[in-house]
Amino acid sequence: MLSEDLWERLNAPGFKARAYEESELPCPLDSDVDAALAALTDQREFELLARYTAKNAVGMFGMYAARMASLAVRLKEPEPVERGLLAYCLAHYSCNGKFYWTPPGPRLLRRACALLEVDAEKYFKGIPDLVPEYSRNALFAFFEQGGESSGVEGLLYVEGEDDGGFRFLRKPFTADWDG
């Protein structure tokens, strides 16, 4: 069960997904999301967490998934991939799969598995039973469709580094309207 203080931090009215995406890795919000994920024990709790963090869930859990892809490669450890996939499922479930942007998490997590030379299928298909079938199936479908086919560049990401080490970095958007 989540503490009242943790609920408040997860529902922060000033949350900005882009600022979270670009913040230091790891950061305090990562720890808050870790604590929320660790507290999940069944589907009811999963659904409650998605419902009661709804105003921030897509951006927060979606960006957390992308951040965990970077952290997994940085640490040379696949465990953050598992947490990232679970967080992605929360983002997916919270908006009934109707994203207003293409969440980078699954593709970056799959690329992280490739960089770590671990079996991505094991992680994508090893989602815990507490995730509702709707979101689990969406993740399975992504995997089965070969979700990494266009690489991270298709999401405007590059493999790079920040002060802490490896990181998937978003390329700046530049449009060449005349070319």
Secondary structure as UniProt FT lines:
FT   HELIX           4..10
FT   TURN            13..14
FT   HELIX           17..22
FT   HELIX           28..39
FT   HELIX           43..52
FT   HELIX           54..75
FT   HELIX           79..94
FT   TURN            95..97
FT   HELIX           105..116
FT   HELIX           120..124
FT   TURN            129..130
FT   HELIX           133..144
FT   TURN            145..151
FT   HELIX           152..155
FT   STRAND          157..162
FT   TURN            163..164
FT   STRAND          165..170
FT   TURN            177..178
//
